[in-house]
């Protein structure tokens, strides 16, 4: 009996989402018809439109959740930025639009009503607006937790000569490649050689945390000690801790990557 009960027990987040959906459906059903705001004796509770809104909201919830899981696995675990979040919103709202339009035509067909473009447009815009608000409320916290996990809880498995060591991302300052050997420079001034290539590391590391500065270095913001303008629009970056040879004590950001680096660095501080 305990197994059955636990299987069908709703989590607090599911209960919260359902209550939020019902309240949002009530708001939607009233927004679509001004008469529902009447406070006289002719007021009738909009059961049909409310139930319809709940059904539409359920479909929208499935779409948003399915798309979020896809982005979480393929994108958000690697990078969370305004661009990736905007892409998630745009694609989700696009899927909602694709589902809403045929649903609208089926609804007016069953209700034996004529097509009016104005009602289609207004209904779609209200749906997209409320969907955007709901997505921001329901998934904002999840995005924050993923971002926090990427920053604080990530570990990198480093293999060298058959031996594997786990290193916290929080202890990594930068990666440096010389003579095709990649070294990991830690914040406690240790240099650890690995079997990685910088290309492999780029695929493993979250781009919100690490930046490929040039062909030899991938850095974390904590490793940046000083930024100095260089010739031809380049930037000179002094790293800390500095365990490199004297000629490599400073790395160069090309003018082509300068804007990308500044945007990345500004998001770290």
Secondary structure by P-SEA (a helix, b strand, c coil): caaaaaaacccaaaaaaaaaaaaaaaaaaaaacccccccccccccaaaaaaaaaaaaaaaaaaaaaaaaaaaaccccccccaaaaaaaaaaaaaaaaaaaaaaaaaaaaaacccccaaaaaaaaaaaaaaaaaaaaaacaaaaaaaaaaacccbbbbbbcccbbbbbbcccccbbbbcccbbbbbcccbbbbbccccaaaaaaacccccccccccccccccccccbbbbbccbbbbbbbccccccccccbbbbcccaaaaaaaaaaaac
